[in-house]
Amino acid sequence: MIPNIGPMEIMIVLILALVVFGPKKLPELGRSVGNGLKEFKGSLSGETSEKEEPEVKALKS
């Protein structure tokens, strides 16, 4: 049986994360988790995160 996750449980998890990581590290942690999820979804769907454009080097004369 899977327990239901409600707003109260989410609030408890967020408060614990704030206490453990602190207010300065929390945005950085959120960004890294978001980037990780984006890369994971991209790898599952076969997309690449980098644009594959040919590099053009300027010649100095």
C-alpha positions as CSV (number, residue, x, y, z in Angstrom):
1,M,0.0,0.0,0.0
2,I,1.4,3.4,-1.1
3,P,0.8,6.2,1.4
4,N,-0.7,9.4,0.0
5,I,1.7,12.4,-0.1
6,G,-0.2,15.6,0.7
7,P,0.7,19.2,1.2
8,M,1.6,18.7,4.8
9,E,4.2,16.1,4.0
10,I,5.7,18.3,1.2
11,M,5.9,21.2,3.7
12,I,7.8,19.0,6.2
13,V,10.3,17.8,3.5
14,L,10.9,21.4,2.4
15,I,11.4,22.6,6.0
16,L,13.9,19.8,6.6
17,A,15.8,20.6,3.4
18,L,16.0,24.2,4.5
19,V,17.4,23.3,7.9
20,V,19.8,20.7,6.5
21,F,21.2,22.7,3.5
22,G,20.6,26.3,4.6
23,P,19.0,29.2,2.7
24,K,22.1,29.9,0.6
25,K,22.6,26.4,-0.8
26,L,19.0,25.6,-1.5
27,P,18.6,27.4,-4.8
28,E,21.9,25.9,-6.1
29,L,20.6,22.4,-5.0
30,G,17.3,23.0,-6.8
31,R,19.1,24.1,-10.0
32,S,21.4,21.0,-10.0
33,V,18.4,18.7,-9.5
34,G,16.5,20.4,-12.3
35,N,19.5,20.1,-14.6
36,G,19.9,16.5,-13.7
37,L,16.2,15.7,-14.4
38,K,16.5,17.6,-17.8
39,E,19.5,15.5,-18.8
40,F,17.8,12.3,-17.7
41,K,14.7,13.1,-19.7
42,G,16.8,14.0,-22.7
43,S,18.8,10.8,-22.6
44,L,15.6,8.8,-22.4
45,S,14.1,10.5,-25.4
46,G,17.4,10.6,-27.4
47,E,17.7,14.4,-27.5
48,T,21.1,16.1,-27.1
49,S,21.5,19.1,-24.8
50,E,24.2,20.7,-26.9
51,K,23.5,22.2,-30.3
52,E,25.5,20.5,-32.9
53,E,26.7,23.4,-35.0
54,P,30.0,23.4,-36.8
55,E,32.6,25.6,-35.3
56,V,33.9,28.4,-37.4
57,K,37.3,29.9,-36.6
58,A,38.1,33.3,-37.9
59,L,41.3,33.6,-39.8
60,K,43.5,36.6,-38.9
61,S,45.5,38.0,-41.8
